[in-house]
Amino acid sequence: MVLVKKTKKLIFFVMLILLPSFVISISSFDLSDYPKPFVFDSVSLNTLIIVGENAKAEDMIGAVEIANSLGLNISSELIVLDTQIKSVKENNAIVVGGPCVNMAAAELMGFPVNCDDGFYPGKAKIKLFQGLSGQKNNTALLVAGYSAMDTKLACGVLSRYKEYKLEGKDIETSGSILNDIILI
């Protein structure tokens, strides 16, 4: 009986020691790990691609391009409108479009007063948000530009992630569809 109690205590203490490193490993993704944590071995891990209801067609085209690049079966459950969810924090999410056209993006960015703050003509962002929704520890990826074409450009970079050396938590793209894409 005493041995069982000591064994249980030992297991409990080992779990306490290992748990923080497990939590850190879950939340320590950066863009070089993409497509993790959104997809693992071509299986979506509770991930949505969220497009703004009022976004232009380029955002939806970009979302489909991202889904195709990940080998995911495009369905109405995978790509959703921002009005179809309660909070971006409920799932892992790839959010296409900025806060001016996508409420999920606005939520990620803290509902900025000026929805285009931090966005500049001809440029787009790919930015990782981690530790969403407390214990679920969800992750979101914002893919957004100043204009719909800038967002489409960033979607192109993300969909060709194997060709680009994505790293860090936040990158900026610039260029056009007709010329080379530059990662800043």
HELIX and SHEET records of a PDB file:
HELIX    1   1 VAL A    2  SER A   27  1                                  26    
HELIX    2   2 LEU A   31  ASP A   33  5                                   3    
HELIX    3   3 ALA A   57  SER A   69  1                                  13    
HELIX    4   4 ASP A   82  GLN A   84  5                                   3    
HELIX    5   5 VAL A   88  GLU A   90  5                                   3    
HELIX    6   6 MET A  103  LEU A  108  1                                   6    
HELIX    7   7 GLY A  134  LYS A  136  5                                   3    
HELIX    8   8 ALA A  148  SER A  159  1                                  12    
SHEET    1   A 2 VAL A  39  PHE A  40  0                                        
SHEET    2   A 2 VAL A  43  SER A  44 -1                                        
SHEET    1   B 7 ILE A  79  LEU A  81  0                                        
SHEET    2   B 7 THR A  47  VAL A  51  1                                        
SHEET    3   B 7 ASN A  92  VAL A  96  1                                        
SHEET    4   B 7 ASN A 138  GLY A 145  1                                        
SHEET    5   B 7 LYS A 123  LEU A 132 -1                                        
SHEET    6   B 7 ASP A 170  SER A 174 -1                                        
SHEET    7   B 7 ILE A 182  LEU A 183 -1                                        
END                                                                             
